[in-house]
Amino acid sequence: MRMTFPTRTFDFDTEVAVMAIVNRTPDSFYDEGRTFGLEAAVDHALAQVADGADILDVGGVKAGPGEDVSESDELDRIIPFVEAFRARSSAVLSIDTFRPRVARAALEAGADIINDTSALADPDLAGVVAEFPDAGMVLMHSGGEVRTRPYRNHYVPDATTAITAELARLASLAEAAGVAPDRLIIDPGHDFRKNTLQSLEVTRRLPELCALGYPVLVALSNKDFIGEALDLEIGERVDASVGAAVASVLLGARLVRVHETRATKRAVMMAEAIMGWRPPARAWRGME
């Protein structure tokens, strides 16, 4: 599973990509607007690159419930960021949006990936991505309406089977719209229309999603299912988030979307070394 962008090629058979989160929103559940301003967002993104991020994922609309954001406001949050970041870095850049017009403008400005957390709520989005053959696309299982919270969701026969089937369907729709199969990434959508038991289940059954043949992304950093699993408040979830990321990698995930870049990068690099994908930086001990 190789995916090539203008400045980077990923071999997801033997490599894990760390995707660092940059929120150009005033109401993020985690950073609470600390990177809402343009300069703050660009500085934060560059700092994540320095800390080892392989991909930057930038969003102008909170994925969960929150204030309404018009398309023009989303464009004002995203496009100046892409332009400012591209003037200072060639790192792979992902844009979290469900709007075709925002996606097109971002790709034209220099973005590499469109991260759709809406499950193709607007079916035209895939066609826009298809217009850019070098672009990647993330398809996330959201299980319902955009920007809503779960309420007693019931999946038949079980969550993982239903999520896998839905992601296969979304991938087929994207391919029918012209997106090449080797440009697609799938995401089970932890917490989105899922209770804690369902998010834990789909994590331990990640090999079933991997069997679809697309690189699997997990976006589980500091989420509610981690807090509920261990009774941790948001500010206490860092170590558990890193542990969940490593467990996901060992179960087949090849991209991890995170808030704490340096700690997660080092953890997944260690996992790569254990699995024999990454040679030691040095191996002198016991050799002299």
HUUR-V430111 format. One record per residue. N is the residue number from 1. SS is DSSP state (H for helix, E for strand, - for the rest). Layout:
N_SS, N_SS
This chain:
1_-, 2_E, 3_E, 4_E, 5_E, 6_-, 7_-, 8_E, 9_E, 10_E, 11_E, 12_-, 13_-, 14_-, 15_-, 16_-, 17_E, 18_E, 19_E, 20_E, 21_E, 22_E, 23_E, 24_-, 25_-, 26_-, 27_-, 28_-, 29_-, 30_-, 31_-, 32_-, 33_-, 34_-, 35_-, 36_-, 37_-, 38_H, 39_H, 40_H, 41_H, 42_H, 43_H, 44_H, 45_H, 46_H, 47_H, 48_H, 49_H, 50_H, 51_-, 52_-, 53_-, 54_-, 55_E, 56_E, 57_E, 58_E, 59_E, 60_-, 61_-, 62_-, 63_-, 64_-, 65_-, 66_-, 67_-, 68_-, 69_-, 70_-, 71_H, 72_H, 73_H, 74_H, 75_H, 76_H, 77_H, 78_H, 79_H, 80_H, 81_H, 82_H, 83_H, 84_H, 85_H, 86_H, 87_-, 88_-, 89_-, 90_-, 91_-, 92_E, 93_E, 94_E, 95_E, 96_E, 97_-, 98_-, 99_-, 100_H, 101_H, 102_H, 103_H, 104_H, 105_H, 106_H, 107_H, 108_H, 109_H, 110_-, 111_-, 112_-, 113_E, 114_E, 115_E, 116_E, 117_-, 118_-, 119_-, 120_-, 121_-, 122_-, 123_-, 124_H, 125_H, 126_H, 127_H, 128_H, 129_H, 130_H, 131_-, 132_-, 133_-, 134_-, 135_-, 136_E, 137_E, 138_E, 139_E, 140_E, 141_-, 142_-, 143_-, 144_-, 145_-, 146_-, 147_-, 148_-, 149_-, 150_-, 151_-, 152_-, 153_-, 154_-, 155_-, 156_-, 157_-, 158_-, 159_H, 160_H, 161_H, 162_H, 163_H, 164_H, 165_H, 166_H, 167_H, 168_H, 169_H, 170_H, 171_H, 172_H, 173_H, 174_H, 175_H, 176_H, 177_-, 178_-, 179_-, 180_-, 181_H, 182_H, 183_H, 184_E, 185_E, 186_E, 187_E, 188_-, 189_-, 190_-, 191_-, 192_-, 193_-, 194_-, 195_-, 196_H, 197_H, 198_H, 199_H, 200_H, 201_H, 202_H, 203_H, 204_H, 205_-, 206_H, 207_H, 208_H, 209_H, 210_H, 211_-, 212_-, 213_-, 214_-, 215_E, 216_E, 217_E, 218_E, 219_-, 220_-, 221_-, 222_-, 223_-, 224_H, 225_H, 226_H, 227_H, 228_H, 229_H, 230_H, 231_-, 232_-, 233_-, 234_H, 235_H, 236_H, 237_-, 238_H, 239_H, 240_H, 241_H, 242_H, 243_H, 244_H, 245_H, 246_H, 247_H, 248_H, 249_H, 250_H, 251_-, 252_-, 253_-, 254_-, 255_E, 256_E, 257_E, 258_E, 259_-, 260_-, 261_H, 262_H, 263_H, 264_H, 265_H, 266_H, 267_H, 268_H, 269_H, 270_H, 271_H, 272_H, 273_H, 274_H, 275_-, 276_-, 277_-, 278_-, 279_-, 280_-, 281_-, 282_-, 283_-, 284_-, 285_-, 286_-, 287_-, 288_-
